[in-house]
Amino acid sequence: MELTPHTTSSGFLLPSIHAALPFFTEQPTPSTQNLFADHWTRLILSYGRHRRLFTLRVEDAEAPGSDWDEILRNERINRRVLPSYLSSLLAVLVSKNVAIYEPAKQTRSVLLLWRQPEEWADALHAWNILMLKATASGQLNTILTFYEITDPPIPSPLSGLPIPLLRRAINVLTRSGRAQIIGAADGEGVRLFAGMR
């Protein structure tokens, strides 16, 4: 099979290396393995962003049907990433600070940072300013629950954002004086301020 890019059914363009047989297995030569790990890192992050996938688990490589099948499998060359190899790729993602183990204290599942918490913080603050301008009942200096942010009535860039990632973004805003976390009886919330970075 020729090494050419391929577009998946979801519209994602796979790089030509995805058609290389060795790409799906851990390589004994460190320089080759490092090169492949760099390709996998870019592929996983760009695919996660394309599909808005936040979590990658070793189990995603174990059986067909996961959200990650389009990149973890290549039926055209009869190859797939084995769970043991995906586990080592997860460790690489964490070591490069583009993923965190979630939940903590385990190594089989990561939360992908295809956008860094600082970028999510800026998106949250910008979304809130936009909501302030778009509605008469602006949200600055009022308390929003985490649910209101991640499941707003009108879809936003923050829709579906995992709470651990939202919490990291809010911590960025808190450190820069643009937010305050509020504890409430029914959960946590945040008060957003108009302050600039």
C-alpha positions in Angstrom: 0.0 0.0 0.0 1.2 3.4 -0.9 1.9 5.9 1.9 -0.6 8.6 1.2 -2.9 10.8 3.4 -6.4 9.4 3.9 -9.6 11.2 4.9 -11.7 9.4 7.5 -15.5 9.2 7.5 -15.6 12.0 10.0 -13.7 14.2 7.6 -10.3 14.0 9.4 -7.2 13.9 7.2 -4.9 11.1 8.4 -1.2 11.8 7.7 0.6 9.4 5.3 2.6 7.8 8.2 -0.8 6.3 9.4 -0.5 3.9 6.4 3.0 2.7 7.5 2.9 -0.8 9.1 5.5 0.0 11.8 3.6 3.1 13.0 1.2 0.8 14.9 3.9 -0.9 17.0 6.4 0.2 19.6 9.8 0.4 17.9 13.1 -1.0 19.4 15.2 1.9 18.2 14.8 4.9 20.5 15.2 7.5 17.7 12.5 5.8 15.6 10.2 5.4 18.6 10.7 9.0 19.6 9.8 10.1 16.0 6.7 7.9 16.0 5.7 9.2 19.5 5.9 12.7 18.2 3.7 11.8 15.2 1.2 10.0 17.5 1.1 13.1 19.8 0.2 15.4 17.0 -2.2 12.9 15.6 -4.0 12.3 18.9 -4.3 16.0 19.8 -5.5 17.1 16.3 -8.0 14.2 16.1 -9.2 15.0 19.6 -9.7 18.6 18.7 -11.4 17.6 15.4 -13.9 15.4 17.2 -14.0 17.3 20.5 -12.8 14.2 22.4 -11.3 14.9 25.8 -10.6 11.5 27.1 -8.4 8.7 25.8 -8.3 5.3 27.6 -6.2 2.2 27.1 -9.6 0.4 26.6 -10.1 2.5 23.4 -7.5 0.2 21.8 -8.9 -3.1 23.2 -12.1 -3.5 21.2 -13.6 -1.9 18.0 -16.2 0.7 18.3 -14.5 3.4 20.3 -14.6 7.1 19.3 -10.8 6.7 18.6 -11.1 3.8 16.0 -10.4 6.1 13.0 -6.8 6.7 14.3 -6.1 3.7 16.5 -7.0 1.2 13.7 -6.2 1.1 10.0 -8.3 -1.6 8.4 -6.7 -0.8 5.0 -3.4 -2.3 6.2 -5.0 -4.6 8.8 -3.2 -2.8 11.8 -4.2 -1.5 15.1 -2.6 0.0 18.2 -2.3 -2.6 20.9 -3.3 -1.6 24.5 0.2 -1.9 25.8 1.5 0.5 23.1 -1.3 3.0 23.7 -0.4 2.9 27.4 3.1 3.9 26.6 1.8 6.7 24.3 -0.4 8.0 27.1 2.7 8.2 29.3 4.4 10.2 26.5 1.4 12.6 26.2 1.6 13.2 30.0 5.4 13.7 29.9 4.9 16.4 27.2 2.2 18.2 29.3 -0.5 17.7 26.7 -2.5 15.3 28.8 -3.1 14.5 32.5 -4.0 11.2 34.1 -7.7 11.5 34.9 -8.7 10.3 37.4 -5.4 10.9 39.2 -3.3 8.0 40.5 -3.9 5.7 37.6 -2.3 5.3 34.2 -5.0 3.9 31.9 -6.9 7.1 31.1 -5.9 10.7 30.3 -7.6 14.0 29.9 -6.3 15.5 26.7 -5.1 19.1 26.6 -5.6 19.9 22.9 -6.2 23.3 24.3 -4.1 24.3 27.3 -6.0 25.5 30.5 -4.9 29.0 29.7 -6.6 28.9 26.4 -9.8 27.5 28.0 -9.6 30.3 30.6 -9.5 32.9 27.8 -12.4 31.1 26.0 -14.4 31.1 29.2 -13.8 34.7 29.9 -14.5 35.7 26.3 -17.7 33.7 26.2 -18.9 35.4 29.4 -18.1 38.9 28.0 -20.0 37.9 24.8 -22.9 36.7 26.9 -22.9 40.0 28.8 -23.1 42.0 25.5 -25.6 39.7 23.9 -28.1 39.6 26.8 -29.6 42.2 29.1 -28.9 39.8 32.0 -25.1 39.7 31.6 -23.2 37.2 33.7 -20.2 39.2 35.0 -20.1 39.4 38.8 -22.9 36.8 39.0 -22.3 33.2 40.0 -22.5 30.5 37.3 -22.5 26.9 38.2 -20.1 24.6 36.4 -23.1 22.9 34.8 -24.3 26.3 33.3 -20.9 26.7 31.8 -20.4 23.2 30.4 -24.1 22.8 29.3 -25.3 26.2 28.3 -28.7 26.7 26.6 -26.9 27.9 23.5 -23.9 25.7 22.5 -20.6 27.4 23.1 -16.9 26.5 22.8 -17.2 25.3 26.4 -20.1 22.9 25.8 -19.1 19.4 27.1 -15.9 20.6 28.7 -14.9 18.1 31.4 -15.1 19.5 34.9 -11.5 18.8 35.8 -10.4 20.9 32.7 -12.9 23.6 33.5 -11.6 23.7 37.1 -8.0 24.2 35.7 -9.2 27.0 33.5 -11.0 28.7 36.4 -7.9 28.4 38.5 -6.0 30.3 35.7 -8.7 33.0 35.8 -8.5 33.1 39.6 -4.8 33.6 39.6 -5.2 36.6 37.2 -8.0 38.2 39.2 -10.7 37.4 36.6 -12.6 34.8 38.6 -13.5 33.6 42.1 -14.6 30.0 42.9 -17.7 29.9 45.0 -18.8 26.9 47.1 -22.6 26.3 47.3 -24.9 23.7 48.8 -25.6 22.3 45.4 -22.1 22.3 44.0 -19.4 24.7 42.9 -19.8 27.9 40.9 -17.7 30.7 39.7 -18.0 34.4 39.7 -16.3 36.0 36.6 -14.9 39.5 36.7 -14.2 42.0 33.9 -10.5 42.2 34.8 -7.9 41.8 32.2 -4.8 39.6 32.3 
